[in-house]
Amino acid sequence: MINRLFGIMYILLNRETVTAAALAERFEVSVRTIYRDIDALSQAGVPVYTKKGKNGGICLMERFVLNKMLLTEEEQQQILSALLSLEETTAPEDNQVLQKLGDFFKTEPVNWIAIDFSDWGSGQKELYEDLKRAILERKVISFDYFGQNHAMSRRTVEPLQLLFKEYAWYLIAYCRDKKGLRFFKLKRIKRAEVSEETFVPREDLYRELVEEQKPPLQEKPVNIPTIVLWVDKREAYKIYDRFDETEIEVLEDGNFIIRVNYPIDEWVYGLILSFGASAKVLEPAEIREGVRERIATMWKNYET
């Protein structure tokens, strides 16, 4: 409805008079709906009225101009640039609003940021589009998911939101199988299927998601220790790519001590092993031993 009201305003600002029938045809609604929209605009303080006669129709009070001067040029540019930067996330019809605002402000937005939700391959883009459609249309979606226990299971979920966190994309959804809110890493989602079944958002869970702005509980309690790494100075570019400055200590010899808090899982071991011989775990002993075991297994793979 908001998009339609803005569209009606846009048309009235550019024409002297337009009939309700023409507006109804333009927005593919009934004439009665158009008159309800006109009432809504009037109640909002817009001086819109109807006039009868041969050239009658709906129009704005003479000399009325939507006061775009309430916004400075800088503020107008910020609005347009913000909308443009999120263009990838919007429904297709919402892109028309961006064009209308640009016409109204008489300015072109500065595209100061580009967001690409695909990876370097092509599969992730298709998954993103499916999840986006399921969220916007409130469709139930099913997929195969590889959990931390190395097992694959089929999940049926009510999708709420996509989240980018710690260099990875996640789907936040109500899992019907686990009876609760869950984070699903997109890289582990396979063979997703959007069903025709719609769902009513669970307001209590959505409120929890919006208000607390923190991940829901994992399926198991998570141990999050402080991991201390020594890393060779030759890996400086990786260090500053991956870690925050508050997690980095530069030693006198130029090497690094890294202190981070991560749950213990295969992702952490993969991160540590990605540094090869240029890093070693100082603490905790559990992770030191875990790295040794994985190196030993790798070594066995290359025997013979």
C-alpha positions in Angstrom: 0.0 0.0 0.0 2.8 2.4 0.9 4.4 1.9 -2.5 1.0 2.6 -4.2 0.4 5.8 -2.1 3.8 7.1 -3.1 3.0 6.2 -6.7 -0.3 8.2 -6.6 1.5 11.2 -5.1 4.2 11.0 -7.8 1.5 11.0 -10.6 -0.5 13.8 -9.0 2.7 15.9 -8.7 3.3 15.6 -12.4 -0.3 16.0 -13.6 -3.0 18.5 -12.9 -5.8 16.0 -12.8 -6.2 12.2 -13.1 -9.3 10.0 -12.9 -9.8 7.3 -10.3 -10.4 4.9 -13.1 -7.1 5.7 -14.7 -5.3 5.2 -11.3 -7.2 2.0 -10.7 -6.0 0.7 -14.1 -2.4 1.9 -13.5 -2.1 0.1 -10.1 -4.4 -2.8 -11.0 -6.8 -2.3 -8.1 -10.4 -1.3 -7.9 -11.7 2.3 -8.1 -13.0 1.8 -4.5 -9.4 1.0 -3.4 -8.2 4.2 -5.0 -10.7 6.3 -3.2 -9.7 4.7 0.1 -6.1 5.6 -0.8 -7.1 9.2 -1.5 -8.8 9.3 2.0 -5.6 8.0 3.5 -3.6 10.7 1.9 -6.0 13.3 2.9 -5.9 12.1 6.6 -2.1 12.3 6.4 -2.4 16.0 5.6 -1.9 15.9 1.8 -4.3 18.5 0.2 -5.8 16.1 -2.3 -9.4 16.5 -3.5 -11.8 15.4 -6.3 -13.6 17.7 -8.7 -16.6 16.8 -10.8 -17.5 17.8 -14.4 -16.1 17.2 -17.8 -12.5 17.6 -16.8 -13.0 16.3 -13.3 -10.9 13.8 -11.4 -8.4 13.7 -8.6 -5.9 16.5 -8.1 -3.8 18.3 -5.6 -4.5 21.8 -4.3 -3.1 24.4 -6.6 0.5 25.4 -5.8 1.0 22.4 -3.5 4.5 21.1 -3.7 5.8 18.2 -1.5 8.4 20.0 0.5 11.6 18.3 -0.5 13.5 21.3 0.9 13.0 19.8 4.3 15.9 17.6 3.3 19.3 19.1 2.4 21.0 18.0 -0.8 23.4 16.0 1.3 20.5 14.2 3.0 18.8 13.5 -0.3 22.0 12.0 -1.6 22.4 9.9 1.5 18.8 8.5 1.1 19.3 7.6 -2.5 22.8 6.1 -2.0 21.6 4.0 0.9 18.7 2.6 -1.2 21.0 2.0 -4.1 23.5 0.1 -2.0 20.8 -2.2 -0.8 19.2 -2.6 -4.3 20.3 -6.3 -4.4 18.3 -7.1 -1.2 15.0 -5.5 -2.3 12.0 -6.9 -4.1 12.1 -6.0 -7.9 9.1 -3.6 -7.6 10.9 -1.6 -4.9 13.6 -0.6 -7.4 10.9 1.6 -9.0 10.7 3.6 -5.8 14.4 4.4 -6.1 13.9 5.7 -9.6 10.9 7.8 -8.5 12.9 9.3 -5.6 15.7 10.2 -8.0 13.3 11.9 -10.4 11.7 13.8 -7.5 15.0 14.9 -5.9 16.3 15.8 -9.4 19.6 14.1 -8.6 21.5 10.9 -9.4 22.6 8.7 -6.5 26.3 8.1 -5.9 26.8 4.4 -5.9 29.4 4.4 -3.1 29.2 0.7 -2.3 28.6 -2.5 -4.2 27.2 -5.6 -2.5 27.5 -9.0 -4.3 25.9 -11.9 -2.5 27.4 -14.5 -4.7 30.6 -16.3 -4.3 33.2 -16.8 -7.0 31.2 -19.7 -8.3 27.6 -19.7 -9.4 25.8 -22.1 -7.1 25.6 -19.7 -4.1 23.8 -17.0 -6.1 20.9 -19.3 -6.9 20.6 -20.4 -3.3 20.6 -16.8 -2.2 17.8 -16.0 -4.6 15.7 -18.9 -3.4 16.2 -17.9 0.3 15.4 -14.3 -0.5 12.2 -15.3 -2.2 11.2 -17.6 0.6 11.8 -14.8 3.2 9.9 -12.1 1.3 7.0 -14.4 0.3 7.0 -16.2 3.7 7.3 -19.6 2.1 8.4 -22.7 3.9 11.7 -24.0 2.6 13.4 -27.4 3.0 17.1 -28.4 2.5 19.8 -30.8 3.3 22.1 -29.5 6.0 25.5 -30.6 7.2 25.8 -30.0 11.0 28.8 -29.8 13.3 28.3 -33.5 14.1 29.4 -34.3 10.5 25.9 -35.7 9.8 23.5 -34.6 7.0 19.8 -34.1 7.8 16.8 -32.8 6.0 15.5 -29.6 7.6 12.2 -27.8 7.1 12.2 -24.2 8.2 10.3 -20.9 8.3 13.0 -18.4 7.1 13.2 -15.0 8.8 16.5 -13.3 7.8 19.8 -13.5 6.1 22.8 -12.5 8.2 26.5 -11.8 7.3 28.8 -12.5 10.2 32.4 -13.6 10.6 33.1 -13.8 6.9 30.1 -16.1 6.3 26.4 -15.9 5.4 23.8 -17.5 7.6 20.1 -18.1 7.4 18.1 -17.4 10.5 15.0 -19.5 10.6 12.5 -21.3 12.8 13.4 -25.0 12.4 10.3 -27.2 12.6 12.5 -30.3 13.2 14.3 -28.8 16.2 11.4 -26.7 17.4 13.3 -23.4 17.7 15.2 -20.6 16.2 18.5 -21.7 14.5 21.4 -20.3 12.4 22.2 -22.2 9.3 25.5 -21.5 7.5 24.7 -21.1 3.8 27.8 -23.0 2.7 26.3 -26.1 4.4 22.9 -25.8 2.8 22.3 -28.1 -0.1 19.4 -29.0 -2.4 17.1 -26.2 -1.1 13.5 -26.3 -2.2 11.0 -23.5 -1.7 7.5 -24.9 -1.2 4.2 -23.3 -1.9 3.2 -23.5 1.8 3.2 -20.2 3.5 3.6 -19.5 7.2 2.6 -16.8 9.7 5.7 -15.3 11.3 6.1 -16.3 14.9 6.0 -12.9 16.5 7.7 -13.9 19.8 10.7 -15.4 17.9 10.9 -12.5 15.6 10.8 -10.1 18.5 13.6 -12.0 20.1 15.6 -11.8 16.9 15.1 -8.1 16.5 15.4 -6.9 20.1 18.3 -9.1 21.3 20.3 -9.0 18.1 22.3 -12.1 19.1 22.5 -15.6 17.9 20.0 -18.1 19.3 21.3 -21.1 21.3 23.2 -23.7 19.3 21.9 -27.2 19.3 24.5 -28.1 22.0 26.1 -25.9 24.7 29.1 -24.3 23.1 32.5 -24.0 24.8 34.1 -20.7 23.9 37.7 -20.6 25.2 40.4 -18.0 24.6 42.7 -19.3 21.9 46.3 -18.0 21.9 48.3 -18.3 18.7 51.9 -17.4 17.8 52.1 -16.4 14.1 55.1 -15.6 12.0 55.5 -12.0 10.8 55.5 -13.2 7.2 51.8 -13.8 7.6 51.1 -10.2 8.4 48.7 -9.7 5.5 46.6 -12.7 6.6 46.6 -11.4 10.2 45.2 -8.0 9.4 42.7 -9.6 7.0 41.3 -12.0 9.5 41.7 -10.5 13.0 40.7 -7.2 14.7 43.5 -5.0 16.0 42.3 -5.6 19.6 43.1 -9.3 19.1 46.6 -8.7 17.7 49.8 -8.2 19.7 53.0 -7.3 17.8 56.1 -8.7 19.4 59.5 -7.0 19.4 60.8 -9.4 16.7 57.8 -8.5 14.5 56.0 -11.8 15.0 52.4 -11.9 16.4 50.5 -13.2 19.3 46.8 -13.6 18.6 44.1 -13.9 21.3 40.6 -14.8 20.1 37.4 -16.3 21.5 35.9 -19.0 19.2 33.9 -22.1 19.8 35.9 -25.2 19.3 34.8 -26.8 16.0 36.3 -27.9 12.7 36.2 -24.3 11.4 38.7 -23.2 14.1 41.1 -26.1 13.2 40.8 -25.2 9.6 41.7 -21.6 10.4 44.7 -22.6 12.4 45.9 -25.1 9.8 45.6 -22.5 7.0 48.7 -20.8 8.4 50.7 -24.0 7.9 54.1 -24.0 9.6 53.8 -20.2 10.2 51.6 -20.6 13.3 51.4 -22.7 16.5 48.8 -22.9 19.3 50.1 -21.7 22.7 46.8 -22.2 24.5 44.6 -24.1 25.3 46.2 -27.6 25.5 43.0 -29.2 24.1 43.3 -27.3 20.8 47.1 -27.9 20.6 46.4 -31.6 20.8 43.6 -31.4 18.3 45.9 -29.7 15.8 48.6 -32.4 16.4 46.0 -35.2 15.7 44.9 -33.6 12.5 48.5 -33.1 11.3 49.2 -36.7 12.1 46.2 -37.8 10.1 47.3 -35.7 7.2 50.7 -37.2 7.4 49.2 -40.7 7.2 47.3 -39.7 4.0 50.7 -39.1 2.3 52.5 -42.2 3.4 53.2 -44.8 0.7 
